Amino acid sequence: MRWLFKAKIITSMRIMSSMRESITKRQRLFPQIKLKNLKFLILREGHSGLRQFDLSGKAAFWGLIALLILTPIVFYFGSQLLLETAYAHRVAKLRKDNATLHRLVERFEDRITVLQREVEALSETDQDLRVHAQMPDINPGIRQVGIGGTMVEVRTDMDYLLPSSDVSLASITERLDALYRSVKLEQLSYEGIRDSLKNDLARLRSTPSLLPVQNGKLTSGFGLRRDPYTQKYDFHRGQDIKVRTGTPVFATANGKVVAARWDSNMGLYVKIDHGNGFRTLYGHLRRIGVLEGQLIERGDRIGESGNTGRSTNPHLHYEVRLYRQSQNPINFY
């Protein structure tokens, strides 16, 4: 027993010696930090004297440790607060923008509806113009294709931004496309009406529709009559209009002078080609005022009436022919 007790004492002494050596090594590796007290001097402007504050080294040390620990915590919670504030502002702005978008879409829809009514009014005017221009109406199938036909509803991922579930971006796009097609169709239709009216106007200007002389008296009409020379019935291809010698004679339509010469039967005469198969002849003139090949317009003065050729008294012989067939001039004024 005594031997065992001595062995335990020796072992304990060895352990304590080892611990001292370990502590000595640590002290050599990590010298003890000596914390000195801190002093603060405060000089207040406008006041005499200094105020001194003492801060112990331990308090400064633990204050620094607390600062190091609290700084990340404060930074973290501060950044979270800033992020939440920024997010709240962003959400408020998005809500405001969405409300503005709702109002814009509603006004946009109202404007589309107004434009659709205006296009429908244009379509009705187009049909009326076609009636007056004696043009066939646009086929209903073609007009329906222009309007857009049946609309297929398609929803998109952005429709939740719109003011109601009855409105979709696809429907707005389809209505705009239909408006574009309708306007394009009406544009083409109006261009067709314009071209037709231009052609009609040119045709009207080239169609005899005017008395060749003023203040005249019809003495012999179109058709069978007794010839003043032979007293036999013969077909009269025009009209004889009694006027004084020298009365101005006017072209009854636009055209080109194809003859301005002397004829033993007509005397001095002028023949005008008006196009579209129409030709007019003015006979028994005293004077010719145009040249062959000359272009003239309705109402231009082409000569003066007289009593030349096979004539018994001063008058104007006037003929209208359509594709070489004599027409009654009374139907053209």
C-alpha positions in Angstrom: 0.0 0.0 0.0 2.8 2.4 0.9 4.4 1.6 -2.4 1.2 2.3 -4.3 0.6 5.6 -2.5 4.1 6.7 -3.4 3.6 5.8 -7.1 0.4 7.9 -7.2 2.2 10.9 -5.7 5.0 10.6 -8.3 2.5 10.3 -11.1 0.6 13.4 -9.9 3.8 15.4 -9.7 4.7 14.4 -13.2 1.3 15.5 -14.5 1.6 18.9 -12.7 5.1 19.3 -14.1 3.8 18.5 -17.6 1.0 21.1 -17.2 3.5 23.8 -16.0 5.6 23.1 -19.1 2.5 23.3 -21.3 1.4 26.6 -19.7 5.0 28.0 -20.1 5.0 27.1 -23.8 1.6 28.7 -24.3 2.8 31.8 -22.5 5.8 31.9 -24.8 3.6 31.5 -27.9 0.8 33.8 -26.8 2.2 36.6 -24.6 -0.3 37.9 -22.2 -2.2 40.9 -23.4 -1.9 43.8 -21.0 -5.0 46.0 -21.3 -4.4 49.6 -20.4 -7.0 52.1 -19.3 -8.2 54.7 -21.8 -8.8 58.3 -21.0 -11.0 60.7 -23.0 -10.7 64.5 -22.8 -13.7 66.6 -24.0 -13.4 70.2 -24.8 -16.8 71.9 -25.3 -16.8 75.0 -27.6 -17.7 78.2 -25.7 -17.0 76.6 -22.3 -13.8 76.7 -20.2 -12.3 73.6 -18.8 -11.9 70.0 -19.9 -13.9 67.0 -18.9 -12.2 63.7 -18.6 -13.7 60.2 -18.9 -11.8 57.1 -18.0 -12.5 53.7 -19.7 -10.9 50.6 -18.3 -9.0 48.3 -20.7 -11.3 45.4 -20.0 -14.4 47.5 -20.7 -12.8 48.7 -24.0 -11.9 45.1 -24.9 -15.4 43.7 -24.3 -16.9 46.7 -26.0 -14.8 45.9 -29.1 -15.9 42.3 -28.9 -19.6 43.4 -28.6 -19.1 45.8 -31.6 -17.7 43.0 -33.7 -20.5 40.7 -32.8 -23.3 43.3 -33.1 -22.2 44.9 -36.4 -23.1 41.9 -38.6 -26.4 41.5 -36.8 -27.3 45.1 -37.2 -26.2 45.0 -40.8 -28.3 41.9 -41.5 -31.5 43.3 -39.9 -30.9 46.7 -41.4 -30.5 45.3 -44.9 -33.6 43.2 -44.5 -35.5 46.3 -43.4 -34.2 48.2 -46.5 -35.1 45.3 -48.8 -38.7 45.0 -47.4 -39.1 48.8 -47.7 -37.9 48.7 -51.3 -40.1 45.8 -52.0 -43.1 47.6 -50.6 -42.4 50.7 -52.7 -42.0 48.4 -55.8 -45.3 46.7 -55.1 -47.1 50.0 -54.6 -45.6 51.3 -57.9 -46.6 48.1 -59.7 -50.2 48.5 -58.4 -50.3 52.1 -59.5 -49.0 51.1 -62.9 -51.5 48.3 -63.2 -54.3 50.7 -62.4 -53.1 53.0 -65.1 -52.9 50.0 -67.5 -56.5 49.1 -66.7 -57.7 52.6 -67.5 -55.6 52.7 -70.8 -57.0 49.3 -71.8 -60.6 50.4 -71.1 -60.1 53.6 -73.2 -58.4 51.5 -75.9 -61.4 49.2 -76.1 -63.8 52.2 -76.2 -61.7 53.7 -79.0 -61.7 50.4 -80.9 -65.5 50.2 -80.6 -65.8 53.8 -82.0 -63.5 52.9 -84.9 -65.6 49.8 -85.7 -68.8 52.0 -85.9 -67.0 54.5 -88.1 -65.8 51.6 -90.4 -69.4 50.3 -90.6 -70.6 53.8 -91.6 -67.9 53.9 -94.3 -69.1 50.5 -95.5 -72.7 51.8 -95.8 -71.5 54.9 -97.7 -69.5 52.6 -99.9 -72.6 50.5 -100.8 -74.5 53.7 -101.5 -71.8 55.1 -103.8 -71.7 51.8 -105.6 -75.4 52.0 -106.3 -75.1 55.6 -107.7 -72.0 54.6 -109.7 -73.9 51.6 -111.1 -71.3 49.2 -109.7 -71.9 45.8 -108.2 -71.8 45.5 -104.4 -68.9 43.7 -102.7 -69.7 40.1 -102.2 -70.8 39.5 -98.5 -68.3 36.7 -98.2 -65.4 38.9 -99.3 -66.7 41.7 -96.9 -66.9 39.2 -94.0 -63.3 38.0 -94.7 -62.3 41.7 -94.6 -64.0 42.1 -91.3 -62.2 39.1 -89.9 -64.8 36.3 -89.7 -65.2 34.3 -86.5 -62.8 35.1 -83.7 -61.1 32.3 -81.9 -60.5 33.1 -78.2 -56.9 32.6 -77.1 -55.7 33.4 -73.6 -52.1 34.5 -72.8 -50.0 34.6 -69.6 -50.3 38.4 -69.5 -54.1 38.5 -69.4 -54.2 38.6 -65.6 -53.0 42.2 -66.0 -56.2 43.2 -67.8 -59.1 44.8 -66.1 -61.6 41.9 -66.5 -61.7 38.3 -67.6 -63.9 39.3 -70.6 -60.9 41.1 -72.2 -57.8 39.3 -73.5 -54.8 40.5 -75.4 -55.6 38.1 -78.2 -59.1 39.6 -78.6 -57.7 43.1 -78.7 -55.2 42.0 -81.3 -57.9 40.3 -83.3 -60.1 43.3 -83.3 -57.2 45.5 -84.4 -56.4 43.1 -87.2 -60.1 43.1 -88.3 -60.2 46.9 -88.3 -57.0 47.0 -90.4 -58.5 44.5 -92.9 -61.8 46.4 -93.0 -60.1 49.8 -93.6 -57.9 48.1 -96.3 -61.0 46.7 -98.0 -62.8 50.0 -97.9 -59.7 51.7 -99.3 -59.6 49.3 -102.2 -63.3 49.7 -102.8 -63.1 53.5 -102.8 -60.2 53.4 -105.2 -62.4 51.2 -107.5 -65.3 53.6 -107.2 -62.9 56.5 -107.9 -61.5 54.8 -111.0 -65.0 53.9 -112.2 -66.2 57.5 -111.7 -63.1 58.8 -113.6 -63.9 56.5 -116.5 -67.5 57.5 -116.3 -66.6 61.1 -116.3 -64.3 60.7 -119.3 -67.1 58.8 -121.0 -69.6 61.4 -120.1 -67.4 64.2 -121.4 -67.0 62.2 -124.6 -70.7 61.5 -125.0 -72.7 64.2 -127.0 -74.9 66.0 -124.5 -75.2 69.6 -125.7 -77.0 71.6 -128.3 -74.5 72.6 -131.0 -76.1 76.0 -131.5 -78.1 78.4 -129.3 -81.4 80.0 -130.0 -82.1 77.7 -132.9 -85.4 76.2 -134.2 -85.8 72.6 -135.1 -87.2 72.5 -138.7 -86.6 68.9 -139.6 -86.1 66.0 -137.2 -84.6 62.5 -137.3 -86.3 59.9 -139.5 -88.4 59.8 -142.6 -89.2 63.2 -144.2 -90.0 64.7 -147.6 -86.8 65.7 -149.4 -86.9 69.5 -150.0 -85.4 69.0 -153.5 -87.0 65.9 -154.8 -90.2 66.0 -152.6 -89.8 62.3 -152.1 -89.7 60.6 -148.7 -86.2 59.9 -147.6 -84.5 58.9 -144.3 -83.0 62.0 -142.6 -80.0 60.9 -140.6 -79.8 64.0 -138.3 -81.6 67.2 -137.4 -81.8 70.5 -139.2 -81.7 73.5 -136.8 -82.7 76.9 -138.3 -80.3 79.7 -137.2 -79.0 82.9 -138.7 -75.9 82.7 -140.9 -72.8 83.2 -138.8 -74.2 81.7 -135.6 -71.4 80.0 -133.6 -71.4 76.2 -133.7 -70.0 74.3 -130.7 -68.7 70.8 -130.2 -71.2 68.7 -128.2 -68.5 66.5 -126.5 -64.7 66.1 -126.1 -63.0 64.5 -129.1 -60.7 64.7 -132.1 -61.5 66.4 -135.4 -61.3 63.7 -138.1 -62.7 65.8 -141.0 -62.9 69.5 -141.7 -63.5 70.0 -145.4 -65.9 70.6 -148.3 -68.5 68.1 -149.5 -71.0 68.6 -152.4 -73.9 67.5 -150.2 -72.9 68.9 -146.8 -71.0 71.9 -148.0 -68.4 72.9 -145.4 -68.6 70.4 -142.5 -66.8 69.2 -139.4 -66.7 65.6 -138.2 -65.5 64.8 -134.7 -64.6 61.4 -133.2 -65.5 61.3 -129.5 -64.3 57.8 -128.7 -66.5 54.9 -127.3 -68.0 54.6 -130.8 -69.5 58.2 -130.9 -69.1 60.6 -133.8 -70.8 63.8 -134.6 -71.2 65.8 -137.8 -71.9 69.5 -138.3 -72.9 70.5 -141.9 -73.7 73.5 -144.2 -71.2 75.7 -142.3 -70.2 79.1 -143.6 -66.8 78.9 -141.9 -64.7 76.1 -140.3 -62.8 77.1 -137.2 -60.8 73.9 -136.5 -58.2 71.7 -138.2 -58.2 68.0 -138.9 -56.4 66.1 -136.0 -57.1 68.9 -133.5 -58.2 67.9 -130.0 -61.3 69.8 -128.8 -63.4 69.8 -125.7 -67.1 70.1 -125.2 -68.3 73.7 -125.8 -65.3 74.6 -128.0 -66.3 76.8 -131.0 -65.7 74.8 -134.2 -67.2 77.1 -136.8 -70.1 79.2 -137.9 -73.5 78.1 -139.4 -74.3 78.9 -143.0 -76.1 77.7 -146.2 -73.4 75.8 -148.1 -73.8 72.6 -150.0 -77.2 71.1 -150.7 -79.2 73.5 -148.6 -82.3 75.6 -149.2 -81.9 78.1 -146.3 -79.4 78.9 -143.6 -79.4 76.1 -141.0 -77.1 73.6 -139.2 -77.3 69.9 -140.1 -76.3 67.9 -137.0 -75.8 64.2 -136.8 -74.9 61.7 -134.0 -73.6 58.3 -134.8 -72.8 55.4 -132.5 -70.6 52.7 -134.1 -71.6 54.0 -137.5 -75.3 53.7 -136.8 -77.2 57.0 -136.9 -78.9 58.1 -133.7 -81.6 60.5 -132.9 -79.8 63.6 -131.6 -82.7 64.6 -129.4 -81.7 61.7 -127.1 -78.4 63.4 -126.3 -79.4 66.8 -124.9 
